[in-house]
Amino acid sequence: MSGLLGDTATFVGDNAGLLLQRIGEHVQLSVVALVIAMLVALPTALVLGHTGRGGFLAINAANIGRALPSLALIAIALPFLGLNDRSTIFALVLLGIPPILTNTYVAVREVDRDVIEAARGMGMNAGEILRGVELPLAAPVMMSGIRTAAVQIVATATLAAVIAGGGLGRFIVDGFATGNNASVVTGAVAVALLTILTELGLGAVERAVTPRGSIRTDARAARGARRAVPGGAKGGAQ
């Protein structure tokens, strides 16, 4: 064990520049996939949550991406998108959509109906209620879904290396191919640390957007999200 730790420390020291490059590639891949997932899931969930129509169908359709293994999605995308990062991003986007869509839809639906009726009584139209009432109150649970999606995407982005892509998975794949255990450990530890930093960072953002008096409402909405998706809103990456 001490020999492996020493070899790993030496490997990191000798490849510090490459490690930073792979971290940058991993972050870029993850951010692109997360942004696309948000652009797809957030508007859809906000509209469906506000109107209360089609939510069940949309959530279950989105969860197909959660049910299929990410490696299988990459294989499906290869003939159409090619042997590049786009195939990986395709799989990561499908992985990230379900928690964002589910949490956002449930968060909007769980907003107190009395508050909405009061807003209507003040003369607010549907768009103003969504922007000024539902969205602010739903923000903490929405952020929880984004955090879950981000963690899953960062952890699963290592699969890019399987199809000759970049990122920290490159250390793991190359290490197995050459029998270099230090490379494998470096990649695995780096991915784990990056995932933990993502969890902690977005967790801090989630707490920052949570009003002090909304903890009970957020807990109720979170329970609703877990009921909407079997196994909870934090389904594991595949």
N, C-alpha and C positions, 0 to 999 in steps of 0.2 A: 504493500500500500504506500509506504513512504517513498519507494522508488518511483511509483506511478505519479505521485504528487510532485516529486522533484522533476520528473520528465515533463509533466504538464507545465510547471512553472518555467522550465527552460524553453519549451515550445512556445508559450505565450510571449516570453521575452524575445525570442528569435523572430516571431511573426506578429509583432504588435501592430505594424502598419496594415498587414493583411487582415488582422482581426477587426480593426476599426473599419476597414473597407467592407468586410462582410456584415458588420453591424449596420452600417449605413444602407447596404443593399436590403437587409432584412427589414429595417424600419421603413424604407421606401415602399417595399412590396406590401407591407402590412397597412401602411397609411392609405395607399391607393385603394386597396381592397375595402378598407373600412369606410372611406369616403364614398365610394360607389354604393356600398351597402346602405349607408345612411341616406344617400340621395334617392334610392329606390324605396326604402322602407318607411322613412319618416313621413313624407307627404302622403303616401298611401294610408298609413295607419292613422294619421291625424284626420284625414277626410272620413275614413271609415268609422273611427271612434266618435267623431262629431255627429255624423249622420246616423250611426248605429245600424248601418246596412252593409251586408256582405262580409262582416268581420270574421265569422266562423269559417267561411270558405277561404278567405284570404290567408288566415293564420294556418289552416291546415295545408293549403297549397305551398306556403312558404316553408313549412316544416318538412317538406319532401327533401329540401336541401340538407336538413339536419339528419334525416334518416339514411341518406346515401353516404357511403364512405368518401372522404375527400379524394383519396387516391383514385377511386373509380370515376369521380367527376373529372379529374384531370385527364384520365384515359379517354373519357367521352369527348372532351374538348380538343384533344390533340389533333384529330383529323381536320378540324375546322379552324382552329387557332394556331396550330403549329407547335413545334418544340421550343417554346419560349415562355417568358413570364406571364403572358396573357392567359395561357391555359391554367396556370396556378392561380392567378387573380380570379378567374372565373369560378374556380372551386371555393376560394376563400370568400368571395362575395355571397355565394349561396349558403355558406356556413354562417356568415355574419347577419344575413337578413332576418332569420327567425326571431332571435332574442330582441332585436330592435323593433321589429314589427309588432311582436306580441306585447312587449312591455309598453310601447307607446299607445297601442290600441286600448289595452286594459286601463292604463293610467288616465286616458281621456274619458273612458266610460265610467270610471270610478269617481270622477269629480262630482261633488255634492249637487244633486239636482236642484236643491233649494237655492244654491248660489247662482246657478244658471237661470232659474226663473226670476231671481231678483235682478239679474243683469238684463233680462228681457223686459222686465218692468221698468227699467231705467231707460229703455229705448234703444238698447244695443242690438245691432243686427247680427246675423249668424257669423259673419267674418270677424266682427269685433269681439263677439263672445269667445270664438276660438283663439284669437290672438291675445285678448286681454284677460280672459278668465281661465279657460281650459288649459292653454299652453303653459302659463306660469305655474299652475297648480300641478300639472302633470310632469313638469320638468324633472323632478328628482327620480321618479320611476323610469322615465325615458332615459335619463343618464345612466341608470342601473343597467338597462338593456344595452346601451352603447358600450359600457364597461365590459359586460359579459362578452359581447361580440368581439371587442378589441383583444381581450385575453385569449379567446379561442383562435382568432386569426393569427396573433403573434406566435402562439404555440404551434399552430399547424403550418405556418409558412415555411417550416423546415423542409416540407415536401418538395419545394421548388428544386432542391438539389437532385432529387430523383430523376428529373427530366433535364439535367444539365443546367439548371438555373443557379442563381447566386444565393446569398444569404448565409446564415450561420449553419444551415443544414449541410453546406458544402464541406465543412470540417468533419461532420459525422460520416457522410457518405464516402469522402476520400479517405478518412481514417480507417473505416472498415475495409475499403478496397486495398489499402496498402498495409494493413495490420498495425497501424499507428494508433495505439490506445490513447496517447497524449492528445492527439488531434480530436478523437472522439469525445474525450472528457472535456476538452476546451469548448467544443461546439455545444455539448449538452448543458454544461454549466452556464454558458453565455445565454443560451435560449431560456433557461430557467430564470436567470437573473433579469433578463429583459421582460419576461412575462410577469414576474413579481413587481418590477418597477411600473409596468403598465397598470397592473391592478391597483397599486398604491397611489399612483398619480391620478388615475381617473376616479378612484375612490375619494380622493381629496376634493376633486371637482364636484363629485356627486354631493358630498357633504356641504360644499360651498353654496350650491344652488338649492339646498333644502331649507325652507323657512323653518324657524324654530317650532312653530305651532303645528307643523304638518306631519310629524313623525307617525302619528296614529293613522292618518289617511294614507301615507306612503306604505305602511305595513299592510293595510287592507288591500291596496292596489297590487302590491307584490304577491300577496296570497292569490289574488285573482289571476295574475300572470302565470303563477305556477299551476293553477287549475287549467288554464288554457292550453298549456303545453305539458304533456305527460313527462314526468321526470324533472320538471322545474324549468325555469327560464335560463338556468345555467347548465344546459346539457353539455357533455364533454365533447371535445373536438375528436374527430375521427381521422 
